[in-house]
């Protein structure tokens, strides 16, 4: 068999090679090199809790009717959510705020969750369309 890098796909030629933009798995290490010395792996930093993840919003939210409708060519739309009496909204797992509220988002599909401590919760997959205001009225239930 030819050696890696000599015409056969190997670490030097594969999609996970350095500089290719692909993720480098931590386990992609030559096992013959022995154990990993302590402190030689990069510090991954603090874990990012779901509430701190970046939100997919193109602009901060506001009360329903407060955001101007973006032009269709912007690729953005408005998502309005209203629940009675109120609910905390998550968009794609990230906390977005309390109802009634609307957000300017890039056009696309989003997983929504509205929850109230006494009234329960509701979930939906909702499509935001460019240049449109869409409203979700979740029915909260336990």
N, C-alpha and C positions, 0 to 999 in steps of 0.2 A: 504494500500500500504506500502511496506517496505520502510524504510528510505534510502536515498542515501548512498551508501557504504555498504549496508546490502544485497548484492546479486542482486540489481537492478542497471542498468546503471545510473549513476549520475555523478556529477562533479568529485568525487573521482575516478571513474572507467572509465570515457570517454576518447576519444582520445586526448582531449584538456587539460588533467590534467597537472600540472607542472611536468617537468622532462620527459615528453613523447616526446619532440622534436617538438610537434605541436605548431602552432601559438596560442597565447592566445588573443582572441578578447577583446577589452577594455570594451565591453558591457556585458561580462560574469561575472557580479557582482550581488550579492544578492540584489534585489531591496528593500527588507525590511531593509537593512542597512542604508537607507536614502541617501541624496545627498553626492556626493564626495567632501570632503574638498578641498579647493583651495590649489594648490601646491602638492597634494598627488599623482597625476599621473606622471609617468616618463616623462622627457623632450624628445620628439622624435628626437631632434637635427634638424639641418638644412635640408630642403628638398634637394634631390639630383637632379639637373637639368639633362635632357637627355644627354647633352654634357659631363657631368662629370661621367656618369655611366661607370662602368668597361667595357672595350671592350672585345669581345670574342677571341681576338687574342692570339695565342700561342707565337708569336714573333713580334717585331716591323716591320712595313712595310718599303718598299723601292721602288726605281725605278723598273719598269718592267724588269724582267730578273736578278735582283740582289740577290734574295733569292735562296739558294740551295733547290732542291726538297727533301722534307723529305721522309724517307722510309715509305712504306705502313704500316708497323707494328707500326709506331708512332701514327697512328690514326689522322694524320694531313695532310693537303694539302695546296696548294697555290691558292689564288683568285687574279687574275689580272683584273684591270678595266681600260679601256681607253675610253675617250670620246673626241669628237672634238667640240670646241677647247680645252676645259677642263671642269671638273665638280667637285663639292664637293660631296664626297661619305659618306653615312651613312650606317652602318651595324647594323641591328636590332635596329634602332632608335638612335644609338650613332654615333657622327661625327668621321669619320675614317681618313679623309685627302682629298687631291686633286689629280686628275688624271694627268698624268698616274702614276699608283702606283699598288703595289701588297702587299698582306698580307698573313702570314702563320696563318691558322685557324684550329681549330679542325674540323674533318669531320662532316658534317651535313648540314641542310638547313638553309639559312639565308635570311632575307628580306633586299633587297638592294634598295637604292635610290640614284640617281645621279642628281644633280641640278646645273644649271648655271643661273646667274641673267638675262641674255638676251635671252638665247636659250631654257629655260624651264627645264623640268625634265623628268625622266623616273624611273620606279620602276620594280622590278622583285623579284621573289623568286628563289634563286639560290642554287644548291647543290654543296658543296665542297666534293671531294672524297679523301680519304687517299692515299698519294703517287702520287697525280696527280696535275698538274697545269691547272686550268680552267680559261678562259678569258670571261669577260662580256664586250660587246661593246654596251653601251646604246645609243638608238636613242633619243636625247633630243627633246622635243616638248612642246609647250604651249597649 
